[in-house]
Amino acid sequence: MLRTARPAGFSLVEVVLAVFLVGLAVIPIFTTLGQASRGTVDLENEALAVGLATEALEWVKGVGFAGWSQALEDGGRAMKLPAALQADRSGGRLSWSEPRVVAFKSDEPGTDVDYPESSIPFAREVVMTFVRAPGSEVQALHAVATVRWKLNVRGNPERRVAMELMLHGVRP
């Protein structure tokens, strides 16, 4: 009995099946990579927001309790802030708000900071309230820095980071 040799190679059905299986394996890999990159952008935005809130609170600490007490009395005219200081003497409250964080200006020459384009979607607000313990001259300045941003990859309408600080002192 004479056998004819079968030609070497793959049939069309085998090739189509192999391409289909490789395609099924690649889809989850690309989906995972896309989700990871979106998560990285969200984490970068959150890290920037924490840095902007920390920067504001460090500036509050640098001015100190006495400096903010004086700012409450004179409306903060002598201070160089990134936005106008709002002073409510009767409520013992100071605040400033930046709808778009572009740069941070300080009283010290040569210490101004211009932010990169990636910081533009952020808005920052700092609210400070003087708090007094009943029957005591000791007071505290409660400061809250809130940073909000809207341009996040996951499509959430708004995200925010809030940080708090307490400064103690004696206000006349």
C-alpha positions in Angstrom: 0.0 0.0 0.0 1.4 3.3 -1.1 0.8 6.3 1.0 0.9 9.8 -0.3 2.7 12.4 1.9 0.5 15.1 3.3 1.8 18.6 2.7 3.3 20.3 5.7 1.6 23.3 7.1 -1.6 24.4 8.9 -5.1 24.3 7.7 -7.2 27.4 7.5 -9.3 26.3 10.4 -6.2 25.9 12.6 -5.0 29.4 11.7 -8.3 31.0 12.4 -8.6 29.2 15.7 -5.1 30.2 16.8 -5.7 33.9 15.9 -9.0 33.8 17.8 -7.3 32.4 21.0 -4.5 34.9 20.8 -7.0 37.7 20.4 -8.9 36.5 23.5 -5.7 36.5 25.5 -4.6 40.0 24.4 -7.9 41.8 25.2 -7.6 41.5 29.1 -4.0 42.6 28.9 -4.7 45.8 27.1 -7.7 46.5 29.3 -5.6 46.2 32.4 -2.9 48.5 31.0 -5.5 51.1 30.2 -7.0 51.0 33.7 -3.5 51.2 35.3 -2.6 54.3 33.3 -5.9 56.0 34.4 -5.2 55.1 38.0 -1.7 56.6 37.7 -3.1 59.9 36.5 -5.6 60.0 39.4 -2.8 59.3 41.9 -0.7 62.0 40.4 -3.5 64.5 40.7 -4.1 63.5 44.3 -0.4 63.8 45.1 -0.4 67.3 43.6 -3.5 68.2 45.6 -1.9 67.0 48.9 1.3 69.1 48.0 -0.8 72.2 47.4 -2.7 71.8 50.6 0.5 71.1 52.6 2.1 74.2 51.0 -0.7 76.4 52.2 -0.7 75.1 55.7 3.1 75.4 55.9 2.7 79.1 54.9 0.1 79.5 57.7 2.6 78.1 60.2 5.3 80.3 58.8 3.3 83.5 59.4 2.4 82.2 62.9 -0.3 82.9 65.4 0.7 86.5 66.0 1.0 87.3 62.3 -2.5 86.0 61.6 -3.9 87.9 64.7 -2.5 91.1 63.2 -4.0 90.2 59.8 -7.4 89.8 61.4 -7.1 93.3 62.9 -5.8 95.1 59.7 -7.4 92.9 57.1 -4.1 91.5 56.0 -3.1 94.5 54.0 0.6 93.9 54.5 0.5 90.3 53.4 1.3 89.1 50.0 -1.1 86.2 49.3 -2.0 84.4 46.1 -5.5 85.8 46.4 -7.2 88.5 48.4 -7.6 87.8 52.1 -11.1 88.0 53.5 -11.2 89.0 57.1 -14.3 88.8 59.4 -13.3 90.4 62.7 -16.6 89.7 64.4 -16.4 86.0 63.6 -12.6 85.7 64.1 -12.3 84.3 60.6 -9.8 84.7 57.8 -9.8 83.1 54.4 -8.5 83.2 50.9 -9.6 81.3 47.8 -7.8 80.6 44.5 -10.2 79.4 41.7 -7.1 78.4 39.6 -3.8 77.6 41.2 -1.1 79.2 39.0 1.6 80.4 41.3 2.3 81.0 45.0 3.6 84.4 46.0 5.2 85.0 49.4 6.5 87.9 51.4 10.1 86.6 51.1 12.0 87.8 48.0 13.1 85.0 45.7 10.7 82.4 47.1 7.8 82.7 44.6 6.8 79.5 42.9 5.3 79.2 39.5 3.4 75.9 39.0 3.5 73.7 35.9 0.6 73.5 33.6 -0.6 70.3 35.3 -1.6 72.3 38.4 -4.1 74.5 36.6 -7.2 72.4 37.1 -6.8 72.8 40.9 -8.6 75.2 43.1 -7.4 76.0 46.7 -9.2 77.5 49.6 -7.8 78.2 53.1 -10.1 79.0 56.0 -8.7 80.0 59.4 -10.8 80.5 62.5 -9.7 81.7 65.9 -11.0 79.5 68.7 -10.9 80.5 72.4 -11.3 78.1 75.4 -13.9 79.5 77.8 -12.4 81.7 80.5 -8.9 81.4 79.1 -6.6 83.8 77.2 -5.1 80.9 75.3 -6.5 80.6 71.8 -6.0 78.4 68.8 -6.0 79.2 65.1 -7.8 76.4 63.3 -6.7 76.3 59.7 -8.2 74.1 56.9 -6.7 73.9 53.5 -9.0 72.4 50.8 -7.9 71.6 47.3 -10.4 70.6 44.6 -10.0 69.4 41.1 -12.4 68.4 38.3 -10.3 67.1 35.5 -9.7 63.5 36.6 -9.7 60.6 34.3 -12.3 58.4 35.9 -15.0 61.1 35.2 -15.8 61.8 38.8 -17.5 65.3 39.0 -15.1 66.6 41.7 -12.4 65.3 44.0 -11.0 67.1 47.0 -8.3 66.9 49.6 -8.7 68.7 53.0 -5.9 69.1 55.6 -6.1 70.8 59.0 -3.7 72.6 61.3 -4.0 74.1 64.8 -1.7 76.9 66.0 -1.8 78.0 69.7 -1.1 81.4 71.1 -2.4 84.3 73.2 -4.3 87.0 71.4 -4.8 90.3 73.1 
